[in-house]
Amino acid sequence: MYSYIYKISCKDPKIKDCYIGSTNNFKRRIRQHRYSSENIFHEQNNLYDFIRNNGTINNFQFDILLKVLVNDKKDLHEIEKQFIKNNDNLLNKYIPNRTQKEYYNDNYESLKQKRLIRYYDNRDEILLKKSSTMVTCECGSTLTKNHIHRHYKTKKHLNFTNKVCINEI
């Protein structure tokens, strides 16, 4: 069975953004895109929002980039992934067969910014949680949770663990 890699692009030459997808049934997939672009669903979608903001689906063209014979969907998605990686100005939100590590590497800067924003928004609460959680060590010391690893290296804790080991033998 043949599968297709296709591209949805605007007929206006000024607009360079496009979408790349894959399917086993090209005509059915076009119908699905047309229906989804005309009907607003609860979740936002980059492609359909872009289509609505630039007129209607009739302002866009569907081109078959590749007709290929594949054994399973994983192979088809791998080919689609290569097309997506080799193109700029894409509306694709999801890249098929992408691992978590690839996602992290691709979005490192934005994830770093989100972490910083979340930290500074909740900084007081985070510091309060870390500093106020008291822990009692097996050696009898009571300390805060964020100092426990430093405590494991102290003479008091090391002497206690050595005594316990000697007593067990």
Chimera marker file (.cmm) of the C-alpha trace (Angstrom):
<marker_set name="trace">
<marker id="1" x="0.000" y="0.000" z="0.000" r="1" g="1" b="0" radius="0.5"/>
<marker id="2" x="1.322" y="3.415" z="-0.925" r="1" g="1" b="0" radius="0.5"/>
<marker id="3" x="1.642" y="6.230" z="1.571" r="1" g="1" b="0" radius="0.5"/>
<marker id="4" x="2.111" y="9.929" z="1.018" r="1" g="1" b="0" radius="0.5"/>
<marker id="5" x="4.155" y="12.767" z="2.450" r="1" g="1" b="0" radius="0.5"/>
<marker id="6" x="2.297" y="15.992" z="1.710" r="1" g="1" b="0" radius="0.5"/>
<marker id="7" x="2.637" y="19.712" z="2.206" r="1" g="1" b="0" radius="0.5"/>
<marker id="8" x="-0.015" y="22.343" z="2.920" r="1" g="1" b="0" radius="0.5"/>
<marker id="9" x="1.093" y="25.824" z="1.905" r="1" g="1" b="0" radius="0.5"/>
<marker id="10" x="-0.561" y="29.155" z="1.273" r="1" g="1" b="0" radius="0.5"/>
<marker id="11" x="-1.157" y="30.242" z="-2.319" r="1" g="1" b="0" radius="0.5"/>
<marker id="12" x="0.015" y="33.741" z="-1.352" r="1" g="1" b="0" radius="0.5"/>
<marker id="13" x="3.773" y="33.843" z="-2.181" r="1" g="1" b="0" radius="0.5"/>
<marker id="14" x="4.443" y="36.275" z="0.702" r="1" g="1" b="0" radius="0.5"/>
<marker id="15" x="3.471" y="33.631" z="3.263" r="1" g="1" b="0" radius="0.5"/>
<marker id="16" x="6.266" y="31.072" z="3.612" r="1" g="1" b="0" radius="0.5"/>
<marker id="17" x="4.819" y="29.003" z="6.470" r="1" g="1" b="0" radius="0.5"/>
<marker id="18" x="3.710" y="25.489" z="5.594" r="1" g="1" b="0" radius="0.5"/>
<marker id="19" x="2.704" y="22.182" z="7.151" r="1" g="1" b="0" radius="0.5"/>
<marker id="20" x="4.113" y="18.743" z="6.345" r="1" g="1" b="0" radius="0.5"/>
<marker id="21" x="2.140" y="15.580" z="7.064" r="1" g="1" b="0" radius="0.5"/>
<marker id="22" x="1.873" y="11.934" z="6.137" r="1" g="1" b="0" radius="0.5"/>
<marker id="23" x="-1.058" y="9.661" z="5.396" r="1" g="1" b="0" radius="0.5"/>
<marker id="24" x="-2.124" y="6.400" z="3.805" r="1" g="1" b="0" radius="0.5"/>
<marker id="25" x="-5.226" y="7.960" z="2.228" r="1" g="1" b="0" radius="0.5"/>
<marker id="26" x="-4.494" y="11.399" z="0.762" r="1" g="1" b="0" radius="0.5"/>
<marker id="27" x="-8.059" y="12.327" z="-0.284" r="1" g="1" b="0" radius="0.5"/>
<marker id="28" x="-9.510" y="11.432" z="3.115" r="1" g="1" b="0" radius="0.5"/>
<marker id="29" x="-6.779" y="13.407" z="4.888" r="1" g="1" b="0" radius="0.5"/>
<marker id="30" x="-7.524" y="16.508" z="2.785" r="1" g="1" b="0" radius="0.5"/>
<marker id="31" x="-11.205" y="16.219" z="3.747" r="1" g="1" b="0" radius="0.5"/>
<marker id="32" x="-10.204" y="15.980" z="7.425" r="1" g="1" b="0" radius="0.5"/>
<marker id="33" x="-8.041" y="19.100" z="7.149" r="1" g="1" b="0" radius="0.5"/>
<marker id="34" x="-10.866" y="20.987" z="5.424" r="1" g="1" b="0" radius="0.5"/>
<marker id="35" x="-13.370" y="19.965" z="8.107" r="1" g="1" b="0" radius="0.5"/>
<marker id="36" x="-11.020" y="20.822" z="10.990" r="1" g="1" b="0" radius="0.5"/>
<marker id="37" x="-10.129" y="24.211" z="9.544" r="1" g="1" b="0" radius="0.5"/>
<marker id="38" x="-13.804" y="25.164" z="9.233" r="1" g="1" b="0" radius="0.5"/>
<marker id="39" x="-14.873" y="23.932" z="12.681" r="1" g="1" b="0" radius="0.5"/>
<marker id="40" x="-13.353" y="25.336" z="15.864" r="1" g="1" b="0" radius="0.5"/>
<marker id="41" x="-12.525" y="22.717" z="18.473" r="1" g="1" b="0" radius="0.5"/>
<marker id="42" x="-11.574" y="23.212" z="22.130" r="1" g="1" b="0" radius="0.5"/>
<marker id="43" x="-7.846" y="22.729" z="21.741" r="1" g="1" b="0" radius="0.5"/>
<marker id="44" x="-5.776" y="25.175" z="19.757" r="1" g="1" b="0" radius="0.5"/>
<marker id="45" x="-3.948" y="23.941" z="16.706" r="1" g="1" b="0" radius="0.5"/>
<marker id="46" x="-1.185" y="25.905" z="14.972" r="1" g="1" b="0" radius="0.5"/>
<marker id="47" x="-2.194" y="24.805" z="11.495" r="1" g="1" b="0" radius="0.5"/>
<marker id="48" x="-5.930" y="25.475" z="11.704" r="1" g="1" b="0" radius="0.5"/>
<marker id="49" x="-5.489" y="28.777" z="13.552" r="1" g="1" b="0" radius="0.5"/>
<marker id="50" x="-3.029" y="29.828" z="10.848" r="1" g="1" b="0" radius="0.5"/>
<marker id="51" x="-5.467" y="28.824" z="8.090" r="1" g="1" b="0" radius="0.5"/>
<marker id="52" x="-8.322" y="30.772" z="9.716" r="1" g="1" b="0" radius="0.5"/>
<marker id="53" x="-6.095" y="33.839" z="10.199" r="1" g="1" b="0" radius="0.5"/>
<marker id="54" x="-5.120" y="33.794" z="6.501" r="1" g="1" b="0" radius="0.5"/>
<marker id="55" x="-8.538" y="33.351" z="4.956" r="1" g="1" b="0" radius="0.5"/>
<marker id="56" x="-10.026" y="29.921" z="4.399" r="1" g="1" b="0" radius="0.5"/>
<marker id="57" x="-8.757" y="26.515" z="3.381" r="1" g="1" b="0" radius="0.5"/>
<marker id="58" x="-9.390" y="27.529" z="-0.243" r="1" g="1" b="0" radius="0.5"/>
<marker id="59" x="-6.394" y="29.897" z="0.035" r="1" g="1" b="0" radius="0.5"/>
<marker id="60" x="-4.139" y="26.882" z="0.607" r="1" g="1" b="0" radius="0.5"/>
<marker id="61" x="-2.823" y="24.197" z="-1.684" r="1" g="1" b="0" radius="0.5"/>
<marker id="62" x="-2.111" y="20.537" z="-0.991" r="1" g="1" b="0" radius="0.5"/>
<marker id="63" x="0.978" y="19.089" z="-2.668" r="1" g="1" b="0" radius="0.5"/>
<marker id="64" x="2.218" y="15.512" z="-2.584" r="1" g="1" b="0" radius="0.5"/>
<marker id="65" x="5.939" y="15.628" z="-1.866" r="1" g="1" b="0" radius="0.5"/>
<marker id="66" x="6.571" y="11.900" z="-1.940" r="1" g="1" b="0" radius="0.5"/>
<marker id="67" x="4.637" y="8.755" z="-2.762" r="1" g="1" b="0" radius="0.5"/>
<marker id="68" x="6.337" y="5.845" z="-1.039" r="1" g="1" b="0" radius="0.5"/>
<marker id="69" x="5.747" y="2.183" z="-0.362" r="1" g="1" b="0" radius="0.5"/>
<marker id="70" x="6.381" y="1.463" z="3.337" r="1" g="1" b="0" radius="0.5"/>
<marker id="71" x="5.912" y="-1.565" z="5.563" r="1" g="1" b="0" radius="0.5"/>
<marker id="72" x="4.479" y="0.213" z="8.596" r="1" g="1" b="0" radius="0.5"/>
<marker id="73" x="3.598" y="3.620" z="10.000" r="1" g="1" b="0" radius="0.5"/>
<marker id="74" x="6.871" y="3.903" z="11.906" r="1" g="1" b="0" radius="0.5"/>
<marker id="75" x="8.809" y="3.916" z="8.637" r="1" g="1" b="0" radius="0.5"/>
<marker id="76" x="6.415" y="6.484" z="7.174" r="1" g="1" b="0" radius="0.5"/>
<marker id="77" x="6.785" y="8.697" z="10.242" r="1" g="1" b="0" radius="0.5"/>
<marker id="78" x="10.572" y="8.464" z="10.025" r="1" g="1" b="0" radius="0.5"/>
<marker id="79" x="10.453" y="9.754" z="6.440" r="1" g="1" b="0" radius="0.5"/>
<marker id="80" x="8.055" y="12.523" z="7.498" r="1" g="1" b="0" radius="0.5"/>
<marker id="81" x="10.417" y="13.444" z="10.340" r="1" g="1" b="0" radius="0.5"/>
<marker id="82" x="13.271" y="13.933" z="7.846" r="1" g="1" b="0" radius="0.5"/>
<marker id="83" x="11.119" y="16.224" z="5.685" r="1" g="1" b="0" radius="0.5"/>
<marker id="84" x="10.147" y="18.261" z="8.740" r="1" g="1" b="0" radius="0.5"/>
<marker id="85" x="13.754" y="18.599" z="9.922" r="1" g="1" b="0" radius="0.5"/>
<marker id="86" x="14.890" y="19.758" z="6.461" r="1" g="1" b="0" radius="0.5"/>
<marker id="87" x="12.295" y="22.550" z="6.178" r="1" g="1" b="0" radius="0.5"/>
<marker id="88" x="11.971" y="25.918" z="7.866" r="1" g="1" b="0" radius="0.5"/>
<marker id="89" x="8.863" y="27.980" z="8.610" r="1" g="1" b="0" radius="0.5"/>
<marker id="90" x="6.818" y="24.969" z="9.624" r="1" g="1" b="0" radius="0.5"/>
<marker id="91" x="3.500" y="24.959" z="11.411" r="1" g="1" b="0" radius="0.5"/>
<marker id="92" x="4.075" y="21.421" z="12.649" r="1" g="1" b="0" radius="0.5"/>
<marker id="93" x="3.652" y="21.194" z="16.403" r="1" g="1" b="0" radius="0.5"/>
<marker id="94" x="4.363" y="17.466" z="16.627" r="1" g="1" b="0" radius="0.5"/>
<marker id="95" x="7.393" y="15.756" z="15.093" r="1" g="1" b="0" radius="0.5"/>
<marker id="96" x="6.823" y="12.003" z="14.713" r="1" g="1" b="0" radius="0.5"/>
<marker id="97" x="9.279" y="9.493" z="16.211" r="1" g="1" b="0" radius="0.5"/>
<marker id="98" x="11.094" y="12.239" z="18.154" r="1" g="1" b="0" radius="0.5"/>
<marker id="99" x="12.616" y="11.047" z="21.413" r="1" g="1" b="0" radius="0.5"/>
<marker id="100" x="12.513" y="13.011" z="24.664" r="1" g="1" b="0" radius="0.5"/>
<marker id="101" x="16.228" y="13.693" z="24.331" r="1" g="1" b="0" radius="0.5"/>
<marker id="102" x="15.761" y="15.136" z="20.819" r="1" g="1" b="0" radius="0.5"/>
<marker id="103" x="12.856" y="17.278" z="22.083" r="1" g="1" b="0" radius="0.5"/>
<marker id="104" x="14.993" y="18.547" z="24.964" r="1" g="1" b="0" radius="0.5"/>
<marker id="105" x="17.896" y="19.394" z="22.638" r="1" g="1" b="0" radius="0.5"/>
<marker id="106" x="15.597" y="21.090" z="20.106" r="1" g="1" b="0" radius="0.5"/>
<marker id="107" x="13.844" y="23.191" z="22.763" r="1" g="1" b="0" radius="0.5"/>
<marker id="108" x="16.637" y="23.674" z="25.309" r="1" g="1" b="0" radius="0.5"/>
<marker id="109" x="16.528" y="27.474" z="25.423" r="1" g="1" b="0" radius="0.5"/>
<marker id="110" x="12.742" y="27.773" z="25.755" r="1" g="1" b="0" radius="0.5"/>
<marker id="111" x="12.635" y="25.046" z="28.420" r="1" g="1" b="0" radius="0.5"/>
<marker id="112" x="15.403" y="26.808" z="30.325" r="1" g="1" b="0" radius="0.5"/>
<marker id="113" x="13.434" y="30.084" z="30.207" r="1" g="1" b="0" radius="0.5"/>
<marker id="114" x="10.270" y="28.346" z="31.441" r="1" g="1" b="0" radius="0.5"/>
<marker id="115" x="12.174" y="26.781" z="34.352" r="1" g="1" b="0" radius="0.5"/>
<marker id="116" x="13.627" y="30.160" z="35.328" r="1" g="1" b="0" radius="0.5"/>
<marker id="117" x="10.249" y="31.875" z="35.160" r="1" g="1" b="0" radius="0.5"/>
<marker id="118" x="8.620" y="29.112" z="37.204" r="1" g="1" b="0" radius="0.5"/>
<marker id="119" x="11.449" y="29.285" z="39.755" r="1" g="1" b="0" radius="0.5"/>
<marker id="120" x="11.253" y="33.065" z="40.169" r="1" g="1" b="0" radius="0.5"/>
<marker id="121" x="7.460" y="33.003" z="40.332" r="1" g="1" b="0" radius="0.5"/>
<marker id="122" x="7.563" y="30.388" z="43.118" r="1" g="1" b="0" radius="0.5"/>
<marker id="123" x="10.977" y="31.140" z="44.622" r="1" g="1" b="0" radius="0.5"/>
<marker id="124" x="9.804" y="31.946" z="48.141" r="1" g="1" b="0" radius="0.5"/>
<marker id="125" x="7.653" y="28.839" z="48.330" r="1" g="1" b="0" radius="0.5"/>
<marker id="126" x="10.463" y="26.617" z="46.982" r="1" g="1" b="0" radius="0.5"/>
<marker id="127" x="13.028" y="27.990" z="49.421" r="1" g="1" b="0" radius="0.5"/>
<marker id="128" x="10.588" y="27.731" z="52.314" r="1" g="1" b="0" radius="0.5"/>
<marker id="129" x="9.865" y="24.083" z="51.474" r="1" g="1" b="0" radius="0.5"/>
<marker id="130" x="13.537" y="23.225" z="51.215" r="1" g="1" b="0" radius="0.5"/>
<marker id="131" x="14.591" y="25.024" z="54.370" r="1" g="1" b="0" radius="0.5"/>
<marker id="132" x="11.662" y="24.158" z="56.617" r="1" g="1" b="0" radius="0.5"/>
<marker id="133" x="11.456" y="20.407" z="56.034" r="1" g="1" b="0" radius="0.5"/>
<marker id="134" x="13.229" y="18.869" z="59.006" r="1" g="1" b="0" radius="0.5"/>
<marker id="135" x="14.741" y="15.417" z="58.737" r="1" g="1" b="0" radius="0.5"/>
<marker id="136" x="16.128" y="13.160" z="61.462" r="1" g="1" b="0" radius="0.5"/>
<marker id="137" x="19.166" y="11.181" z="60.384" r="1" g="1" b="0" radius="0.5"/>
<marker id="138" x="19.846" y="7.640" z="61.584" r="1" g="1" b="0" radius="0.5"/>
<marker id="139" x="22.775" y="8.970" z="63.601" r="1" g="1" b="0" radius="0.5"/>
<marker id="140" x="20.393" y="11.105" z="65.677" r="1" g="1" b="0" radius="0.5"/>
<marker id="141" x="21.039" y="14.513" z="64.113" r="1" g="1" b="0" radius="0.5"/>
<marker id="142" x="18.091" y="16.715" z="63.190" r="1" g="1" b="0" radius="0.5"/>
<marker id="143" x="18.648" y="18.938" z="60.193" r="1" g="1" b="0" radius="0.5"/>
<marker id="144" x="16.893" y="20.480" z="57.197" r="1" g="1" b="0" radius="0.5"/>
<marker id="145" x="16.295" y="18.444" z="54.094" r="1" g="1" b="0" radius="0.5"/>
<marker id="146" x="18.572" y="20.510" z="51.864" r="1" g="1" b="0" radius="0.5"/>
<marker id="147" x="21.575" y="19.829" z="54.164" r="1" g="1" b="0" radius="0.5"/>
<marker id="148" x="21.237" y="16.040" z="54.354" r="1" g="1" b="0" radius="0.5"/>
<marker id="149" x="23.835" y="15.205" z="51.693" r="1" g="1" b="0" radius="0.5"/>
<marker id="150" x="26.356" y="17.550" z="53.263" r="1" g="1" b="0" radius="0.5"/>
<marker id="151" x="25.623" y="15.920" z="56.641" r="1" g="1" b="0" radius="0.5"/>
<marker id="152" x="26.486" y="12.457" z="55.282" r="1" g="1" b="0" radius="0.5"/>
<marker id="153" x="30.089" y="13.658" z="54.902" r="1" g="1" b="0" radius="0.5"/>
<marker id="154" x="30.460" y="14.968" z="58.474" r="1" g="1" b="0" radius="0.5"/>
<marker id="155" x="32.648" y="13.264" z="61.089" r="1" g="1" b="0" radius="0.5"/>
<marker id="156" x="29.645" y="12.679" z="63.362" r="1" g="1" b="0" radius="0.5"/>
<marker id="157" x="27.732" y="10.740" z="60.708" r="1" g="1" b="0" radius="0.5"/>
<marker id="158" x="30.786" y="8.851" z="59.436" r="1" g="1" b="0" radius="0.5"/>
<marker id="159" x="31.769" y="7.810" z="62.990" r="1" g="1" b="0" radius="0.5"/>
<marker id="160" x="28.205" y="6.596" z="63.618" r="1" g="1" b="0" radius="0.5"/>
<marker id="161" x="28.118" y="4.509" z="60.430" r="1" g="1" b="0" radius="0.5"/>
<marker id="162" x="31.560" y="3.039" z="61.220" r="1" g="1" b="0" radius="0.5"/>
<marker id="163" x="30.378" y="2.025" z="64.732" r="1" g="1" b="0" radius="0.5"/>
<marker id="164" x="27.243" y="0.432" z="63.285" r="1" g="1" b="0" radius="0.5"/>
<marker id="165" x="29.313" y="-1.529" z="60.762" r="1" g="1" b="0" radius="0.5"/>
<marker id="166" x="31.720" y="-2.735" z="63.484" r="1" g="1" b="0" radius="0.5"/>
<marker id="167" x="28.847" y="-3.800" z="65.757" r="1" g="1" b="0" radius="0.5"/>
<marker id="168" x="27.170" y="-5.759" z="62.951" r="1" g="1" b="0" radius="0.5"/>
<marker id="169" x="30.344" y="-7.748" z="62.326" r="1" g="1" b="0" radius="0.5"/>
<link id1="1" id2="2" r="1" g="1" b="0" radius="0.2"/>
<link id1="2" id2="3" r="1" g="1" b="0" radius="0.2"/>
<link id1="3" id2="4" r="1" g="1" b="0" radius="0.2"/>
<link id1="4" id2="5" r="1" g="1" b="0" radius="0.2"/>
<link id1="5" id2="6" r="1" g="1" b="0" radius="0.2"/>
<link id1="6" id2="7" r="1" g="1" b="0" radius="0.2"/>
<link id1="7" id2="8" r="1" g="1" b="0" radius="0.2"/>
<link id1="8" id2="9" r="1" g="1" b="0" radius="0.2"/>
<link id1="9" id2="10" r="1" g="1" b="0" radius="0.2"/>
<link id1="10" id2="11" r="1" g="1" b="0" radius="0.2"/>
<link id1="11" id2="12" r="1" g="1" b="0" radius="0.2"/>
<link id1="12" id2="13" r="1" g="1" b="0" radius="0.2"/>
<link id1="13" id2="14" r="1" g="1" b="0" radius="0.2"/>
<link id1="14" id2="15" r="1" g="1" b="0" radius="0.2"/>
<link id1="15" id2="16" r="1" g="1" b="0" radius="0.2"/>
<link id1="16" id2="17" r="1" g="1" b="0" radius="0.2"/>
<link id1="17" id2="18" r="1" g="1" b="0" radius="0.2"/>
<link id1="18" id2="19" r="1" g="1" b="0" radius="0.2"/>
<link id1="19" id2="20" r="1" g="1" b="0" radius="0.2"/>
<link id1="20" id2="21" r="1" g="1" b="0" radius="0.2"/>
<link id1="21" id2="22" r="1" g="1" b="0" radius="0.2"/>
<link id1="22" id2="23" r="1" g="1" b="0" radius="0.2"/>
<link id1="23" id2="24" r="1" g="1" b="0" radius="0.2"/>
<link id1="24" id2="25" r="1" g="1" b="0" radius="0.2"/>
<link id1="25" id2="26" r="1" g="1" b="0" radius="0.2"/>
<link id1="26" id2="27" r="1" g="1" b="0" radius="0.2"/>
<link id1="27" id2="28" r="1" g="1" b="0" radius="0.2"/>
<link id1="28" id2="29" r="1" g="1" b="0" radius="0.2"/>
<link id1="29" id2="30" r="1" g="1" b="0" radius="0.2"/>
<link id1="30" id2="31" r="1" g="1" b="0" radius="0.2"/>
<link id1="31" id2="32" r="1" g="1" b="0" radius="0.2"/>
<link id1="32" id2="33" r="1" g="1" b="0" radius="0.2"/>
<link id1="33" id2="34" r="1" g="1" b="0" radius="0.2"/>
<link id1="34" id2="35" r="1" g="1" b="0" radius="0.2"/>
<link id1="35" id2="36" r="1" g="1" b="0" radius="0.2"/>
<link id1="36" id2="37" r="1" g="1" b="0" radius="0.2"/>
<link id1="37" id2="38" r="1" g="1" b="0" radius="0.2"/>
<link id1="38" id2="39" r="1" g="1" b="0" radius="0.2"/>
<link id1="39" id2="40" r="1" g="1" b="0" radius="0.2"/>
<link id1="40" id2="41" r="1" g="1" b="0" radius="0.2"/>
<link id1="41" id2="42" r="1" g="1" b="0" radius="0.2"/>
<link id1="42" id2="43" r="1" g="1" b="0" radius="0.2"/>
<link id1="43" id2="44" r="1" g="1" b="0" radius="0.2"/>
<link id1="44" id2="45" r="1" g="1" b="0" radius="0.2"/>
<link id1="45" id2="46" r="1" g="1" b="0" radius="0.2"/>
<link id1="46" id2="47" r="1" g="1" b="0" radius="0.2"/>
<link id1="47" id2="48" r="1" g="1" b="0" radius="0.2"/>
<link id1="48" id2="49" r="1" g="1" b="0" radius="0.2"/>
<link id1="49" id2="50" r="1" g="1" b="0" radius="0.2"/>
<link id1="50" id2="51" r="1" g="1" b="0" radius="0.2"/>
<link id1="51" id2="52" r="1" g="1" b="0" radius="0.2"/>
<link id1="52" id2="53" r="1" g="1" b="0" radius="0.2"/>
<link id1="53" id2="54" r="1" g="1" b="0" radius="0.2"/>
<link id1="54" id2="55" r="1" g="1" b="0" radius="0.2"/>
<link id1="55" id2="56" r="1" g="1" b="0" radius="0.2"/>
<link id1="56" id2="57" r="1" g="1" b="0" radius="0.2"/>
<link id1="57" id2="58" r="1" g="1" b="0" radius="0.2"/>
<link id1="58" id2="59" r="1" g="1" b="0" radius="0.2"/>
<link id1="59" id2="60" r="1" g="1" b="0" radius="0.2"/>
<link id1="60" id2="61" r="1" g="1" b="0" radius="0.2"/>
<link id1="61" id2="62" r="1" g="1" b="0" radius="0.2"/>
<link id1="62" id2="63" r="1" g="1" b="0" radius="0.2"/>
<link id1="63" id2="64" r="1" g="1" b="0" radius="0.2"/>
<link id1="64" id2="65" r="1" g="1" b="0" radius="0.2"/>
<link id1="65" id2="66" r="1" g="1" b="0" radius="0.2"/>
<link id1="66" id2="67" r="1" g="1" b="0" radius="0.2"/>
<link id1="67" id2="68" r="1" g="1" b="0" radius="0.2"/>
<link id1="68" id2="69" r="1" g="1" b="0" radius="0.2"/>
<link id1="69" id2="70" r="1" g="1" b="0" radius="0.2"/>
<link id1="70" id2="71" r="1" g="1" b="0" radius="0.2"/>
<link id1="71" id2="72" r="1" g="1" b="0" radius="0.2"/>
<link id1="72" id2="73" r="1" g="1" b="0" radius="0.2"/>
<link id1="73" id2="74" r="1" g="1" b="0" radius="0.2"/>
<link id1="74" id2="75" r="1" g="1" b="0" radius="0.2"/>
<link id1="75" id2="76" r="1" g="1" b="0" radius="0.2"/>
<link id1="76" id2="77" r="1" g="1" b="0" radius="0.2"/>
<link id1="77" id2="78" r="1" g="1" b="0" radius="0.2"/>
<link id1="78" id2="79" r="1" g="1" b="0" radius="0.2"/>
<link id1="79" id2="80" r="1" g="1" b="0" radius="0.2"/>
<link id1="80" id2="81" r="1" g="1" b="0" radius="0.2"/>
<link id1="81" id2="82" r="1" g="1" b="0" radius="0.2"/>
<link id1="82" id2="83" r="1" g="1" b="0" radius="0.2"/>
<link id1="83" id2="84" r="1" g="1" b="0" radius="0.2"/>
<link id1="84" id2="85" r="1" g="1" b="0" radius="0.2"/>
<link id1="85" id2="86" r="1" g="1" b="0" radius="0.2"/>
<link id1="86" id2="87" r="1" g="1" b="0" radius="0.2"/>
<link id1="87" id2="88" r="1" g="1" b="0" radius="0.2"/>
<link id1="88" id2="89" r="1" g="1" b="0" radius="0.2"/>
<link id1="89" id2="90" r="1" g="1" b="0" radius="0.2"/>
<link id1="90" id2="91" r="1" g="1" b="0" radius="0.2"/>
<link id1="91" id2="92" r="1" g="1" b="0" radius="0.2"/>
<link id1="92" id2="93" r="1" g="1" b="0" radius="0.2"/>
<link id1="93" id2="94" r="1" g="1" b="0" radius="0.2"/>
<link id1="94" id2="95" r="1" g="1" b="0" radius="0.2"/>
<link id1="95" id2="96" r="1" g="1" b="0" radius="0.2"/>
<link id1="96" id2="97" r="1" g="1" b="0" radius="0.2"/>
<link id1="97" id2="98" r="1" g="1" b="0" radius="0.2"/>
<link id1="98" id2="99" r="1" g="1" b="0" radius="0.2"/>
<link id1="99" id2="100" r="1" g="1" b="0" radius="0.2"/>
<link id1="100" id2="101" r="1" g="1" b="0" radius="0.2"/>
<link id1="101" id2="102" r="1" g="1" b="0" radius="0.2"/>
<link id1="102" id2="103" r="1" g="1" b="0" radius="0.2"/>
<link id1="103" id2="104" r="1" g="1" b="0" radius="0.2"/>
<link id1="104" id2="105" r="1" g="1" b="0" radius="0.2"/>
<link id1="105" id2="106" r="1" g="1" b="0" radius="0.2"/>
<link id1="106" id2="107" r="1" g="1" b="0" radius="0.2"/>
<link id1="107" id2="108" r="1" g="1" b="0" radius="0.2"/>
<link id1="108" id2="109" r="1" g="1" b="0" radius="0.2"/>
<link id1="109" id2="110" r="1" g="1" b="0" radius="0.2"/>
<link id1="110" id2="111" r="1" g="1" b="0" radius="0.2"/>
<link id1="111" id2="112" r="1" g="1" b="0" radius="0.2"/>
<link id1="112" id2="113" r="1" g="1" b="0" radius="0.2"/>
<link id1="113" id2="114" r="1" g="1" b="0" radius="0.2"/>
<link id1="114" id2="115" r="1" g="1" b="0" radius="0.2"/>
<link id1="115" id2="116" r="1" g="1" b="0" radius="0.2"/>
<link id1="116" id2="117" r="1" g="1" b="0" radius="0.2"/>
<link id1="117" id2="118" r="1" g="1" b="0" radius="0.2"/>
<link id1="118" id2="119" r="1" g="1" b="0" radius="0.2"/>
<link id1="119" id2="120" r="1" g="1" b="0" radius="0.2"/>
<link id1="120" id2="121" r="1" g="1" b="0" radius="0.2"/>
<link id1="121" id2="122" r="1" g="1" b="0" radius="0.2"/>
<link id1="122" id2="123" r="1" g="1" b="0" radius="0.2"/>
<link id1="123" id2="124" r="1" g="1" b="0" radius="0.2"/>
<link id1="124" id2="125" r="1" g="1" b="0" radius="0.2"/>
<link id1="125" id2="126" r="1" g="1" b="0" radius="0.2"/>
<link id1="126" id2="127" r="1" g="1" b="0" radius="0.2"/>
<link id1="127" id2="128" r="1" g="1" b="0" radius="0.2"/>
<link id1="128" id2="129" r="1" g="1" b="0" radius="0.2"/>
<link id1="129" id2="130" r="1" g="1" b="0" radius="0.2"/>
<link id1="130" id2="131" r="1" g="1" b="0" radius="0.2"/>
<link id1="131" id2="132" r="1" g="1" b="0" radius="0.2"/>
<link id1="132" id2="133" r="1" g="1" b="0" radius="0.2"/>
<link id1="133" id2="134" r="1" g="1" b="0" radius="0.2"/>
<link id1="134" id2="135" r="1" g="1" b="0" radius="0.2"/>
<link id1="135" id2="136" r="1" g="1" b="0" radius="0.2"/>
<link id1="136" id2="137" r="1" g="1" b="0" radius="0.2"/>
<link id1="137" id2="138" r="1" g="1" b="0" radius="0.2"/>
<link id1="138" id2="139" r="1" g="1" b="0" radius="0.2"/>
<link id1="139" id2="140" r="1" g="1" b="0" radius="0.2"/>
<link id1="140" id2="141" r="1" g="1" b="0" radius="0.2"/>
<link id1="141" id2="142" r="1" g="1" b="0" radius="0.2"/>
<link id1="142" id2="143" r="1" g="1" b="0" radius="0.2"/>
<link id1="143" id2="144" r="1" g="1" b="0" radius="0.2"/>
<link id1="144" id2="145" r="1" g="1" b="0" radius="0.2"/>
<link id1="145" id2="146" r="1" g="1" b="0" radius="0.2"/>
<link id1="146" id2="147" r="1" g="1" b="0" radius="0.2"/>
<link id1="147" id2="148" r="1" g="1" b="0" radius="0.2"/>
<link id1="148" id2="149" r="1" g="1" b="0" radius="0.2"/>
<link id1="149" id2="150" r="1" g="1" b="0" radius="0.2"/>
<link id1="150" id2="151" r="1" g="1" b="0" radius="0.2"/>
<link id1="151" id2="152" r="1" g="1" b="0" radius="0.2"/>
<link id1="152" id2="153" r="1" g="1" b="0" radius="0.2"/>
<link id1="153" id2="154" r="1" g="1" b="0" radius="0.2"/>
<link id1="154" id2="155" r="1" g="1" b="0" radius="0.2"/>
<link id1="155" id2="156" r="1" g="1" b="0" radius="0.2"/>
<link id1="156" id2="157" r="1" g="1" b="0" radius="0.2"/>
<link id1="157" id2="158" r="1" g="1" b="0" radius="0.2"/>
<link id1="158" id2="159" r="1" g="1" b="0" radius="0.2"/>
<link id1="159" id2="160" r="1" g="1" b="0" radius="0.2"/>
<link id1="160" id2="161" r="1" g="1" b="0" radius="0.2"/>
<link id1="161" id2="162" r="1" g="1" b="0" radius="0.2"/>
<link id1="162" id2="163" r="1" g="1" b="0" radius="0.2"/>
<link id1="163" id2="164" r="1" g="1" b="0" radius="0.2"/>
<link id1="164" id2="165" r="1" g="1" b="0" radius="0.2"/>
<link id1="165" id2="166" r="1" g="1" b="0" radius="0.2"/>
<link id1="166" id2="167" r="1" g="1" b="0" radius="0.2"/>
<link id1="167" id2="168" r="1" g="1" b="0" radius="0.2"/>
<link id1="168" id2="169" r="1" g="1" b="0" radius="0.2"/>
</marker_set>
